[in-house]
Amino acid sequence: MNCKLVGQFVQHLEVTLMPGENFFVEKGAVIYLEAGVEKELAFNGSGLGRIIGAKLSGESLFIIRLFNVTNQPRKVVIGSQYGILPVKLNGETMICHRGVYIGSNNRVNVTTKLSLAGLTGGMGLLLQKIQGASTVFLDTKGTPITINLRHGETIEVDEDHIIALLNIAENQMQSNWSLGNLLGGEGLSMLRVTGPGTVYLSPGKFLPPNLS
């Protein structure tokens, strides 16, 4: 499988599927498919709690499996809001901002995470949790910023710029309440993140999810 990011201001992802290969995408992310690529819609979890959590965290209830049924390479093109961030997962857990998952070259678990640290830090009570072994593609508003934190290193982040936190546990996140933050235009609190782990940031701010 060959995955190529294309574009400058607004990026898209070109995926070349070899015969028999799969690619998994969020519902609504596909721009176009070449003939010979079939689609299979699967329910992403089950239960009333899963449905409510998915709605509030910005994730879709469905995931689409795209697969090449021909004996020739076939192209799939996936869209984004502005940019795309690829992250390699080897069984780790990644906590993400609402609705940033676009797709992955293997099936991953995209679920809702209840986060008190996220709530007090401004990211929100319900976040996305992604687990699996795959390259995962996430939405970003602009060229993403990657910060690898060593053990004990700390940064303060405006929550509206967070794309994802990789290998960072709940106890490594704390809210930093400050009137100075509010007067400085950053909101009443910022999220303090302590390493080890990786922080992925978007230059542009993410808007709250549309719950209508």
Buried (B, 14 or more C-beta within 10 A) or exposed (E): BEBEBEBEEEBBBBBBBEEEBBBBBBEEBBEEBBEBBEEEEEEBBEEEEBEEBBBBBBBBEBBBBBBBEBEEBBBBBBBBBBBBBBBEBEEBBBBBBBBBBBBBBBBBEBBBBEBEBBBBBBBBBBBBBBBBEBBBBBBBBBEBBEBEBEEEEEBBBBBBBBBBBBBBEEEBBBBBEBEEBEEEEBBEBBBBBBBEBBBBBBEBEBEEBEEE
